[in-house]
Amino acid sequence: MGGAKQKADERRRIAILGGGNLGQALARGWTAAGVVAAGDLHVVRRRPERLSELGTLGITTGSDNRAATEAAELIVIAVQPQQIEGLLGEIASTLDPTRHRVVSVVSGVSIAVLSSHLTGVPLVRAMPNTAVSIRESMTCLAASPAHAGALAEVRVLFEALGSTLEIEEEMMIPATALCACGVAFFLRAVRAASQGGIEIGFHPDEAMLLAAQTARGAASLMLRAGSHPEAEIDRVTTPRGCTIAGLNEMEHQGFSSALIKGILLSADKAAGLYGS
């Protein structure tokens, strides 16, 4: 249901506490998707002047977490892990378990930690990535069975921003490494491909377009056909051909191994963010 078309008694007012890159991307994505009206969004940041662009879209901005919480029904916590304790202490007395639901997109902070501060409040953990701003995110969701209703509501919101997958909470750290950090990993691969394109003769802007669109097409082949990557690779490779020569050289140089090790290291780092 589009936010602008909702009846007054069906409005879902959302406060995003933490207006960094992800918090702002969520606000832009939900308004662009039409699931939340700009006037029903309130984004908070310690330096609200950095949210001026959201203000031009009709989104309320400010620096008062408690005021934003009081005016909303759904609270999205999008601060850094090191800031979570202070924020939870600030808003805990403002939250009403019968009216509020809380979604945390904070890496490494468990539902147990959240519930120890927010007793009785329905809680959902979400791990999206910055592609929420263009509605192409992969978002993983987790909640306790007691909060299935809140999970269903949150899933609808994030499905408007891309794809979702409900997982066990213990898998949220791996989801951080593969989905959130993964945006940077795949972009680095696209950048490297474009640099190769420059070396073989394309102008930089041409090489970037060719690399990015090729990466997009490769991902779409898998997602739309439901095929395995190797099946699509086999369609491109021929005996003694140029594709297999390039693939084998990349593997000799450790391409797959480096990517796997990077994901493992990011997961280890994400596990230690809270309290570090």
URJO-V700859 format. One record per residue. N is the residue number from 1. SS is DSSP state (H for helix, E for strand, - for the rest). PHI is phi in radians with two decimals (999 if undefined). Layout:
# URJO-V700859
{{N SS PHI} {N SS PHI}}
This chain:
# URJO-V700859
{{1 - 999} {2 - -1.14} {3 H -1.01} {4 H -1.20} {5 H -1.74} {6 - -1.20} {7 - -1.22} {8 H -1.01} {9 H -1.43} {10 H -1.94} {11 - -1.11} {12 - -2.00} {13 - -1.57} {14 E -2.09} {15 E -1.91} {16 E -1.83} {17 E -1.64} {18 - 2.16} {19 - -1.72} {20 - -1.38} {21 H -1.02} {22 H -1.25} {23 H -1.03} {24 H -1.18} {25 H -1.11} {26 H -1.09} {27 H -1.07} {28 H -1.14} {29 H -1.14} {30 H -1.17} {31 H -1.23} {32 H -1.12} {33 H -1.34} {34 - 1.41} {35 - -1.49} {36 - -2.40} {37 - -1.27} {38 H -0.95} {39 H -1.21} {40 H -1.73} {41 E -1.93} {42 E -2.33} {43 E -1.89} {44 E -2.02} {45 - -2.62} {46 - -1.05} {47 - -2.05} {48 H -1.12} {49 H -1.10} {50 H -1.41} {51 H -1.90} {52 H -1.03} {53 H -1.12} {54 H -1.16} {55 H -1.04} {56 - -1.20} {57 - -1.54} {58 - 1.64} {59 - -1.49} {60 E -1.26} {61 E -2.24} {62 E 3.10} {63 - -2.24} {64 - -1.78} {65 H -1.13} {66 H -1.16} {67 H -1.12} {68 H -1.12} {69 H -1.13} {70 H -1.07} {71 - -1.52} {72 - -2.05} {73 - -1.90} {74 E -1.94} {75 E -1.93} {76 E -1.87} {77 E -1.68} {78 - -2.32} {79 - -1.58} {80 - -1.26} {81 H -0.94} {82 H -1.21} {83 H -1.75} {84 H -1.16} {85 H -1.05} {86 H -1.11} {87 H -1.16} {88 H -1.07} {89 H -1.11} {90 H -1.26} {91 H -1.77} {92 H -0.95} {93 H -1.25} {94 H -1.51} {95 - -1.36} {96 - -2.00} {97 - -0.99} {98 - -1.47} {99 - -2.11} {100 - -1.71} {101 E -2.22} {102 E -2.11} {103 E -2.03} {104 E -1.92} {105 - -1.93} {106 - -1.50} {107 - -1.15} {108 - 1.42} {109 - -1.76} {110 - -1.35} {111 H -1.09} {112 H -1.07} {113 H -1.15} {114 H -1.08} {115 H -1.21} {116 H -1.18} {117 H -1.75} {118 - -2.05} {119 - -1.05} {120 - 1.46} {121 - -1.41} {122 E -1.03} {123 E -2.19} {124 E -2.34} {125 E -1.76} {126 E -2.32} {127 E -2.24} {128 - -1.61} {129 - -2.33} {130 H -1.18} {131 H -1.25} {132 H -1.03} {133 H -1.14} {134 H -2.00} {135 - 1.09} {136 - -2.28} {137 E -1.33} {138 E -1.88} {139 E -2.05} {140 E -1.71} {141 E -2.24} {142 E -2.61} {143 - -2.78} {144 - -1.31} {145 H -0.96} {146 H -1.15} {147 H -1.98} {148 H -1.09} {149 H -1.11} {150 H -1.13} {151 H -1.08} {152 H -1.12} {153 H -1.11} {154 H -1.17} {155 H -1.08} {156 H -1.04} {157 H -1.09} {158 H -1.36} {159 H -1.17} {160 - -1.28} {161 - -1.96} {162 E 2.48} {163 E -1.86} {164 E -2.24} {165 E -2.55} {166 E -1.45} {167 - -2.32} {168 - -1.22} {169 H -1.03} {170 H -1.10} {171 H -1.65} {172 H -1.21} {173 H -1.15} {174 H -1.02} {175 H -1.12} {176 H -1.06} {177 H -1.19} {178 H -1.41} {179 H -1.72} {180 H -1.33} {181 - -1.16} {182 H -1.02} {183 H -0.96} {184 H -1.14} {185 H -1.10} {186 H -1.23} {187 H -1.15} {188 H -1.16} {189 H -1.13} {190 H -1.13} {191 H -1.08} {192 H -1.10} {193 H -1.09} {194 H -1.16} {195 H -1.14} {196 H -1.10} {197 H -1.10} {198 H -1.12} {199 H -1.17} {200 - -1.67} {201 - 2.16} {202 - -1.48} {203 - -1.21} {204 H -0.94} {205 H -1.18} {206 H -1.18} {207 H -1.09} {208 H -1.16} {209 H -1.06} {210 H -1.08} {211 H -1.17} {212 H -1.15} {213 H -1.19} {214 H -1.15} {215 H -1.12} {216 H -1.08} {217 H -1.11} {218 H -1.10} {219 H -1.14} {220 H -1.13} {221 H -0.99} {222 H -1.21} {223 H -1.16} {224 H -1.40} {225 H -1.59} {226 - 1.18} {227 - -1.62} {228 - -1.48} {229 H -0.91} {230 H -1.15} {231 H -1.15} {232 H -1.26} {233 H -1.08} {234 H -1.07} {235 H -1.25} {236 H -1.69} {237 - -1.55} {238 - -2.28} {239 - -0.97} {240 - 1.04} {241 - -1.52} {242 H -1.30} {243 H -1.18} {244 H -1.15} {245 H -1.11} {246 H -1.16} {247 H -1.05} {248 H -1.11} {249 H -1.13} {250 H -1.08} {251 H -1.18} {252 H -1.05} {253 - -1.50} {254 - 1.58} {255 H -0.98} {256 H -1.11} {257 H -1.07} {258 H -1.13} {259 H -1.16} {260 H -1.08} {261 H -1.12} {262 H -1.11} {263 H -1.13} {264 H -1.09} {265 H -1.16} {266 H -1.10} {267 H -1.12} {268 H -1.08} {269 H -1.16} {270 H -1.10} {271 H -1.12} {272 - -1.80} {273 - -1.16} {274 - -1.29} {275 - 1.55} {276 - -1.46}}
